[in-house]
Amino acid sequence: MNLNRKLSLAAIALFVTATCSFAQVKKKPVPSPRSKPVAAAIQLKGDLLPVDPNVIIGKLPNGLTYYIRKNTEPKNRAELYLVNKAGSVLETDPQQGLAHFTEHMAFNGTRDFPKNELVSYLQKAGVKFGADLNAYTSFDETVYQLPLPTDSTKVFEKGFDILADWAGHVTFDPKEIDAERGVVLEEERLRGKNAQERLQHQILPVLLNNSRYAARLPIGKEDILKTFKPETIKSFYHDWYRPDLQAVIAVGDFDPKHVEQLIKDNFSDLKNPAGEKPRTQYSVPTTPGTQVKIATDKEFPYTLAEIIVRHPETKMRTTADYLQGMRNDIFNQMLNARLSELTQKANPPFLFGRASYGGFIGHQDAFTSIAVAKPGELETAIKAVVAETERARKFGFTETEFERAKQDALTQMENAYKERDKTKSVRFVQEYQQNFLQGEAIPGIEYEYNFYKDNIGRIKLSEINALAGKYISDKNRAVIVEAPDKEKDKLPNEKTLLEWISTAGKDVKPYVDNVSNKPLLEKEPTAGKTVSIDKDTAIMTTTLTLSNGVKVILKPTTFKNDQILINGYHFGGTSLASDEDFTSANLAAGIIGSSGLADFNEIQLEKMLSGKNVSISPYIRELSEGINGSSSPKDFETALQLVYLYFTQPRKDPDIWQSNITQTKSLLANRSLDPTSVFQDTVSSTLSNHNFRRMVTTVDRLNSASLDKAYSFYKQRFSDANGFTFVLVGSFDAEKIKPLLEKYLGGLPSSGGNKTYKDLGIHIPAGQLTKEVHKGIGDKSSVQLVFSGPYDYSEANNIQVDALEEVLNIKLIERLREKEGGVYAPGVRANYSKLPSGRYSISVYFGCAPANVDKLIAATLDEINKIKNDGPEAVDIQKFKAETTRSIEVQLKENSFWEGHLTASSQNQSNPDDALKSIANLDQATVSTVKDAANKYLNESNFIKLILLPEKAK
């Protein structure tokens, strides 16, 4: 279950689309291939957008809708989804929380899979619970996702039986309901009982205007979750899980006709209930003026304001809608580019600012302005964001801004078009889901690309400039302020707050577009030469050694059509900085990466790179420094020029330095209010043996840092390219790009030095230790159990630790979640490294009720001891192998995997060809070997318990 997708303040404030449908900003069309280009320029009269012919859309006699599309990315895989137009807004008062509870019960007993047999069956097929097999419940929908292999006909066909079970055959065994109550309540505890939840209850009645949405958060009410009768949840399922409100979406590497028959065979017998209830469409009612809510909480670490102007929803169905969506994208991009520029001032007016028009909730769109303020500077933050929107309303945008925004928009669409045959199946699923739920059009990427290309020139700047006046209003508006309790005395009253908003921007002047016409690189580098070439025919790589000591590992692929990944590293990093200079050194790469290059400040550089598909940035880590990024083949030379400039002409910008210091200090000011941050800081401190290099920085350390020291350290680490290794993976011809590599990478300065990192000896302390943190007023705890020690890094040992990690993860889900009902999402994380010295750690973590901490720790150690004494169950080894095999099969076809693998192989001096043996090597994990690994690596002689508990009563 995908954490129930309940509404969060972060989603409201930042419009994060990964939460529920509440904050769904209308996005650019998702790629979907089409067989023939379509001329779209003539269709501007509001004609209905076409339907992509590559998707089969049908409806069964019982009303169930289905979408089917063949897609081979990834190969031998399919995404199967069941989408229900049934969410928490449909619950009656006694059913609050049961839409979400129904989702849980779908994994706890169906007609064909009693109890938890469904999860176990899929795990043995290589489908991982939580990561792959998942679901979410929102206000208006409940969605189940089932990714399956298609090279196993039995498993693939069984998937449609599983979807049909979810759609109409969940059993709701009373014993399973009672067992699941604890899990759902622990999910509520994990997500809630914190400042965000308490503030949420204060602001939602205003933000959502006391609508049905404000009263039907998907998680529901605790007392109902504890006490509801089975008949109550069965009633919800009976009324709303019905074929006329359901869709099956299947996208993947399969025969569409076969899939269509499977859908007919499995879903045709489902029936709608007699006298079915009408599916009411709820909305957020309008208000004639402005509603204001100022809310505070003891543990909230930020002060922020949101101004939400609600508008009637526009669904993308016609060519006119599509064109307006293009205008909105351009408007949002230009406005937020201006707000982003303000953060680059020495004393930025806010920590974060954003303003955009997009989707809201309850069949409305909204223009939302957000300002996260520095402590005590709410007025400055609000006025700065509002002033920018007012500047746009009064004076509009400039022609140069407009041209850049159009070019960026077209470039994004062109990128999607170029990858049209490499698009992941899940992207299509998301598009079809919105078509079913919202009626959004699905014309396909070729139509969309041609529409963009043919019509973006028809958009007029005057049309964009008119949008600010259209979207900004004091009607149907909500103004929200959220802050820590300690800021209460500094907060404005409602009258003052509205005065700030109404007077902001009165004296604004037209925006001046600061651009530079200089070339990116004024002086061409002196090219080096290739002095040796080594080829690895097993994994199809070519390694060039250049005359300046730079090594370049090249792996051309066909996994993406328009992507080249770049990563260059050299050993050294902040380990070479003295304790006195560490803070400056640790900030260096971020500061330089935000300061522009050569004679261009960051604003000018970003504008110069407008319309290019390129991203390059420097990094400095503890043991290494380097450059990473990506580009399209077309912009590859620009990417190499940026790499060259980060070595030879880094820019020192005092304003960026001061801005970074100011914002970091502001974020630190209230960090101690948040229990989770306090606990995380304690964990970091304990596990680093209190070494300040691994801990959150302090104001005193920031005060001791300087731009000169940071710049000097950066220059020192990047002054000599000798010993640098670059890994390039993607769409290129190694021989054709060789002259560019010799010119820009071979032209980097080299003095022949080759200094490596310093082993600082920072690692998890030995011995047994228990550390309790008492922080927070909510009834919730967090637990982290850590085993650690020296490690002999090898492929053989790594496989055993990986197997142990997954086996323990499976057993703790079964024990702590399913049997004890004491946690929602227990986790196990194993880490191992070779550098600077071999070390490992295995961490178990979970959230729970404070009263259950000791019991659940004891249960965890009991499961660990079972594995140590008896070994894991053979079926759990089988699940590990199946899940890992399926994961590796996909990874081997991804550029990102090869970029990381080749870099790690180079750093660890291991054989990169081992990647080809990784599936076969899984057979090295057996019941006996994993038992031995458990005894070796889960040794309580090096065992740390870290526990977050609520504050003690005073």
Salt bridges, closest charged atoms under 4 A:
ASP52 OD2 - ARG69 NH1 3.12
ASP93 OD1 - ARG216 NH2 2.71
ASP112 OD2 - ARG111 NH2 3.11
ASP140 OD1 - ARG279 NH2 3.53
ASP151 OD1 - ARG886 NH1 3.00
GLU157 OE2 - HIS258 NE2 2.89
ASP161 OD1 - ARG111 NH2 3.32
ASP161 OD2 - LYS158 NZ 3.05
ASP165 OD1 - ARG111 NH2 3.28
ASP178 OD1 - ARG181 NE 2.90
GLU180 OE2 - HIS104 ND1 2.82
GLU180 OE2 - ARG817 NH2 3.68
GLU186 OE1 - ARG189 NE 3.00
GLU187 OE1 - HIS100 NE2 3.07
GLU187 OE1 - HIS104 NE2 2.78
GLU188 OE1 - LYS193 NZ 3.89
GLU197 OE2 - LYS6 NZ 3.67
GLU222 OE1 - LYS193 NZ 3.07
GLU222 OE2 - LYS226 NZ 3.32
ASP239 OD1 - HIS238 ND1 3.25
ASP239 OD2 - LYS277 NZ 3.04
ASP244 OD1 - ARG242 NE 2.77
ASP253 OD1 - LYS70 NZ 3.32
GLU260 OE1 - LYS257 NZ 3.90
GLU276 OE2 - ARG242 NH2 3.72
ASP297 OD1 - ARG198 NE 2.68
GLU299 OE1 - ARG198 NH2 3.10
GLU313 OE1 - LYS315 NZ 3.06
GLU313 OE1 - HIS363 ND1 3.38
ASP329 OD2 - LYS28 NZ 3.93
GLU341 OE2 - LYS607 NZ 3.22
ASP365 OD1 - LYS26 NZ 3.14
GLU377 OE1 - LYS374 NZ 3.52
GLU379 OE2 - LYS383 NZ 2.86
GLU388 OE2 - ARG391 NH2 2.78
GLU390 OE2 - ARG393 NH2 2.53
GLU401 OE1 - ARG338 NH2 2.76
GLU403 OE2 - LYS406 NZ 3.13
GLU414 OE1 - LYS634 NZ 3.49
GLU446 OE2 - ARG420 NE 3.31
GLU463 OE1 - ARG327 NE 3.02
ASP474 OD1 - LYS475 NZ 3.04
ASP513 OD2 - ARG404 NH1 2.92
ASP513 OD1 - LYS607 NZ 2.58
GLU524 OE1 - LYS743 NZ 2.25
ASP562 OD1 - LYS418 NZ 3.83
ASP579 OD1 - ARG693 NH2 2.95
GLU580 OE2 - LYS709 NZ 3.79
ASP581 OD1 - LYS709 NZ 3.35
ASP599 OD2 - LYS518 NZ 3.47
GLU622 OE2 - ARG694 NH2 2.80
GLU625 OE2 - HIS570 ND1 2.87
GLU625 OE2 - ARG717 NH2 3.04
ASP635 OD1 - LYS612 NZ 3.98
ASP653 OD2 - ARG651 NH1 2.79
ASP681 OD1 - ARG671 NH2 2.65
ASP708 OD1 - LYS652 NZ 3.11
GLU772 OE1 - HIS774 NE2 3.23
ASP779 OD2 - ARG189 NH1 3.35
GLU806 OE1 - LYS128 NZ 3.13
GLU814 OE1 - LYS811 NZ 2.84
GLU818 OE2 - ARG817 NE 3.02
GLU820 OE2 - ARG815 NE 3.08
ASP862 OD2 - ARG815 NH1 2.80
ASP862 OD2 - LYS866 NZ 3.73
GLU863 OE2 - ARG815 NH1 2.75
GLU863 OE2 - LYS866 NZ 3.24
GLU873 OE2 - LYS811 NZ 2.88
ASP876 OD2 - LYS811 NZ 3.24
ASP876 OD1 - LYS879 NZ 4.00
GLU889 OE1 - ARG77 NH2 2.67
GLU889 OE1 - ARG886 NH1 3.22
GLU894 OE2 - LYS424 NZ 3.47
ASP914 OD1 - LYS917 NZ 3.95
ASP923 OD1 - LYS881 NZ 3.77
GLU951 OE1 - LYS298 NZ 3.18
